[in-house]
Amino acid sequence: MQPWIRKYRAETTKDIVGQDTAVSKLRGFISNFKAGKKSVLLYGPTGCGKTVSVYAIAAENNYEVLEVNASDVRNKDEINFRVGIAMNQQSLFSKGKIILVDEVDGLSGRKDRGGASALAKLIDNSSFPIVMTANNPWDQKFTALRKKADMVEFHHLNYISIFNFLKNICKKEGVSYDETLLKSLSRRVGGDLRAAINDLQTLVGEKKELKKQDLESLGERRQTESMMQALVKVFKTTDPVIARSAFENVDEDVDKTMLWIDENLPKEYTRPKDLIKAYDNMSKADVYKGRIRRWQHWRFLVYINDLITAGVALSKDEKYPGFVKYSPTTRILKLWKANMMYMKRKEIAGKIAEKTHISTKTAVRDVVPYMKEIFNKNKNMSNELASYFGFEKEEVEWLRK
């Protein structure tokens, strides 16, 4: 099945959602390249349309795009080699050319690596427009780049814009949906259209229907960085600096993070010796986790992070080619379902406790099991009890399961 983010990728600037001002400025920079600065820095949150705008403008002007991802090319020598060659090469078929340096957040600003400063020096000699993208351009290491570039901000997309885009996809794909659920999905992604499209395709699958229970299982998406992106940083690099930073902006605890790695590690690492080394590091991290539980020595968290990030990343000699589709562990889903069941039971028990003047714990143990029997066997009595205790529709459904 073709990924929808590719299938519905903007072909022209008219297809770019909610970024008219930014796209206009970018188009102006490329049109007036020889008269102004030689580079532009597009900045804004993940999934707001920075990279796709470059390709859309290039397509409209019959330009070639030569893309360099800064997460893969980080130090001075690599920047000079990759970007330098791109600047000096003539475009294929005598087309115009745009040099795209994507995700410059991945560049190192430290003196011993010098990726950001090297790029700043190369800009002056470029015969082609250089377009850079970043999530946060205000880091001190980008000072030199900011001076050399026009700054163009891409704003957070509002949920209505995302909703309308998803609604259009649903119509084209024949997906059955409720507008309330689709709007809820649009809110959860924090302005990330790419994430919204991925989530929609994942949730509807082959059944072509967006259901409430599927949406609830999705949970609130982290607005800063997804777990999938973090896994890419670990699995697709041999640079310990990149790997160590992978989970910094991921709102997930250590236990669940390790479950994600454990689930997807065999999919990525296909050479046995690499897999053995990686799992050896994971097992050592688990030992430190046990020591934290026993002795409350929280300083061991530093060692755990190093082992599950840099340790796993350096377990291979080189990164594996090709795309691997990562997936959440079923253990997390089971934990989530168990927690949801526990919370629903606790809410019901709390209402019973308030009316009957007993503790919630007693209600859970002694009353809820009998209440479930009544709700499954006596509809009239269950309706009266639901009214008396003030049970919501979802709570009544839970009692009847």
N, C-alpha and C positions, 0 to 999 in steps of 0.2 A: 504494500500500500504506500502510495506517495505521501510524504509528510505534507500536511496542509500549509506549513509555513513556507514551503517551496512553491506549492501549487498556487497559493494566493499572495505570493510576493509581489510587491508593487512593480509594475512594468514601466509606468510613467509617473511623473510627479503628481498627476491628478489623482493617483491611487494612494498617495501618502496621506495618512490620517492625522489631522489636527496640527500640522506643522507648517502652515502656509508661509509665515514670516521667515522662519528659519530656512526653508527651501528656497525662498526668493533671494535671501542673502547669499546662500551657497551658490546659486545659479549666477548671481552677480559677480561673485569672486572668480568663478571659473571663466566667465565671459571677459572680465577685465584683468585677467591674470598678469599680463605683461605691463600693465599700467600701475599696479599696486603691489601689495606684499605677495610673496611667492608661496605662502602657506596659509591654511585656515585650520582652526581647531574647533571641531564640533564637540560640544559637551552636553551631557544630560543623562538621565537615568537609563538603565538597561531596557532595551526593547521599545524605545520611543521613536525609532526610525532614522537614526544617524547614518548607519552603513547603507541601508537600502536606498536612502535618498541620493547617495553618491552614485550608485549603480543606475538609478532611474534617470538622473541628469545626464550621465554618460551615454545611456542608450538613446536619449532624445537628441544628443549632439553627435552621435556616431563616434564616441570616444572609446578607447580601450582603457580598462582599469587594471593596473598592476598592483595587487594587494600584498602587503607585508603585515603579518600579525606580530605586534610588539611583544606578545606573551611568549612567542617562540624565538624572537630575535632580541636579545636584551643587552648585550655588552657592546662596547665601542667597536671592536673588530667586526662583529656580526652586522651591526648597523652600517658601518662603512662599506662592507662587502655587498650586502643585499640591497640597501637603498641606493648606494653609490652606483651599482650596476643598472638599477632601474632608471636612474636619472640620466645615464649616459647612453642607454639603448634607444634606438629609434623605434617608434611604434610599428607594429605589424600592419601591412597594407597601407602605410603612410597615413594612418588615422591619427587624430589627436590622442593624447594620453593623459590620464590622471594617476598619480601615485597615491595610493591609499595606505596609510600607516594606521592600522586598526588597533584599538585598545592600548594606547600609549601608557595607560596606568601600569602596564606590565614592565615598563622600562625602569632600569635601576638608575638612581641618581648618585650612588656612591662613587667616590673617586676611583676605586679599584675596578669599576665596571664601566661607568661613563656613558651609558646608552643614550640618555636624554641629552647630554651636552654634545655628543657626537652628531645626533640628528639635527640639533640647532645649527651646527656649523655647516652641515650639508645643504641646508635650505637655501643659503645664499647663492649656491652654484647651480641650482636646479633650472633646467630648461622647460620643465613641465610643472603644472600646479600640484602642490602637495597637500593632501587632505588628511588630517589626523582626527581620531575620535578618542574621547575619554569620558569616563563617568564623573570623575572629580579632577578638574584641571588646576585646582588652586593649591595643590601640593607644592612645597618649596622647590622640589627638584624640577618643576616645569617652568621656573621663572624665565629661563633663557628662551624656551619655546614660546611662551606667551608674548614675549617682546617681538618675536619674528612672525607672529601669526595674527590674522583677523580672528576674533572670537565670535562664534555663533552658537547661541543657546537653543537646545531642543527641550521643550517643556514636558513635564509629566502629562500624559494623556488622561483626560477625564474619563470616568467610567461610561458615560453616555456614548462617547466616540467609539470606545472599545465594544460596547453593547451593539451598536449599529453595525459594526464590522462583523461581529460574530453572527448577528442575525442574518446578514447577507450570506455568510458561509452556510448556515443552517438551511437556508432556502435552496441554495445551489446543490447541497449534498443530500437534500431530502431528510433532514434531521428533525424529528419531532421534539418540541421544547415548550416549556412554560416561560413566559417573559420574565416572571419574578426570579426564576432560577438562573436564567441567562444574565440578568442584571446582577444577581448575587455573585456569579462567577466573574463578571466584569469588575466588580469592586475588589474582589479578593487579590487580584494580581498586582495591585499597587501601581497602575499605570503602564505595565509591561504588556504590550500587545502581543509580542512574540510568545510570551508565556501563556497568555489567554488562549491563543490559537492552539498551542500544544496541549493545554489542559482540556480544551473542548474535544479535540480529536481523541485524547486518551479516555475521556469519560464516556463518550458516546460509542466508541469502538465500532463494531460491526452491527450492533443492534439499532443504530441510527435513532437513538432516543436519549435525551438528557433527563435523568431521574434524580429525585431529591436525595436518595440515599447515596448515590454516586458522588454528588456534590458535597455532601456532608463528610464523606470519607477523604475528600481532597484536603480539607483543613485550610487554615490561613496560610497563604504563600508569603514567604519572607520577601520583603520589598527590596532588600539590598543584594542578595545573591542566593541563587538556588542551590540545593544540594547537588543537582546534576552538574552545574558549573564547577562546584568544588571538587567533585570526583574527577572531572576532566583535568583539573590542575594537578591532582595527585597522579593519576594514571598516565597522562600524556606528557610528562616531563621527567627529566633526570636532573633538574636544577633544584637543590634543597631549599633555596630561598623562595622559589615559587610555591613549592609543595607546602612548606611550613605555614604559609599565609592562606592556604586553601579554605579553612573552616572559620576564619576570623569573623566573617560577616554572616555566618550561617547560624540561625537561631535554632539549634538542636543540641541536646545534651550528648555527652560522650558515649553513653550506652547505645543510643540510636545511631550515632555517627558510625560507630564500629560495626553495627548491624548492616548499615548501608554498604560499607567497604567489603564486609564479609560476603554479602550477596553478589556483588558485582566484580570482585577480584578475579574469580575464575573465568569470567567472560572476557576480560581484558588480557590477563596474563596467561598465554597459552603454552609457554615453555615451562616444563616442570621445575627446573632449577630456579626460575624467577618466582614461581608460585610458592615454592618451599621457603625461599628467603623472605618473601612478603608475609606469609603466615607465621613465620618465626618471629618477625617483628610484632605482628598482631598479638601473638601469644604473650610476648614480654609486656606489651601494653596492658593486657588483661591481668597479668601478675601485679603490676603497679596499681591497677584499679582495685584489686582485692586488698592491697595494703592500705589504700585510702579508706575503704569500708571498715577495716579492722582498727586502724590507728588514727584515722582522721588527719593523715599527713597530706594536706591538699597541695603542697608544693610538688608532689609527684605528677600533677596534671601536666606540668611542662614536659616531663619525660614521655607521658602518654601521647601528647600531641606530636612530639618529634618522631615517635615510633610509627604512628599511624599515618603520618604525612611524608616526611623526608625519608623515613625508614622504608616505607612501602614504595615510594617513588624510586629510590636508589637500589631497590632489589632487582631491577632490570638494567641491562647494559645500554639499551637504547629503547626509545619509545616505539610501541607497536603501531603500524600503519592502519589506516581504515577507521571506519566509524563503528562504534559499539553502542547499542541502545541500552542504557542503564535503567534499572527498575528498582522500586522499593522492595525491601524484604517482606515476605508474607508475615513474618513474626511481628513487624511493626503494625500491620493491619490488624492482626489478632489482638495485640495489646490495646490498640485503639478501640476495637469493638468491645473488648472486656471493660475498658474504662468507661465507655459510653453506657454500657449496660449497668455498671456499678453506679454511675452518676444518676441515671434515670431511676434506679431502685431507691437511691438515697433521697431523691426529691420526693418520691411517692411516700416513703417512710416518714419524711419530715412533715408532710401534710397530715398523715395519720397521727403522728405523735402530738401535733399541735391540738388536734380535736379530741384526742383520747387521754391527754395528760400523761403520756409515758415517754420514755427516752426514744430517740431515733434508733439507737442500737437495738432496743427491745422490739420496736416496730419492724425493723428489718428481719430479725430472727423469728419472731413469734406471730406477726400479723400478715406481712406481705405474702408468704407462701399460701395462707388460707384465702387471702384476697384474690390471688391468681386463680384458685380453684373456683371461687364464686363467679368471677368474671368470665370464666370459660364455660360454666354450666348453667348459670341463671341470668339471663339477659335483663329481666325486669329489676331484679335486686341490684345487679351491677350498675344499671342506670341511676338508681336511687343513691347508691354509694358514691358514684362519680360526682353527682350533684352535691351531696353532703360534704364530701372532702375537697371539692373544687379541683378534681383532676382535669388536666388538659387532654385534648384529643390524642396527642402522642402518648401520654401516660396510660390512657385507657387501652390504646392499641398494644402497648408493652405488656399490660396485665393480661391481655387476651392471647398472647403468644404462647 
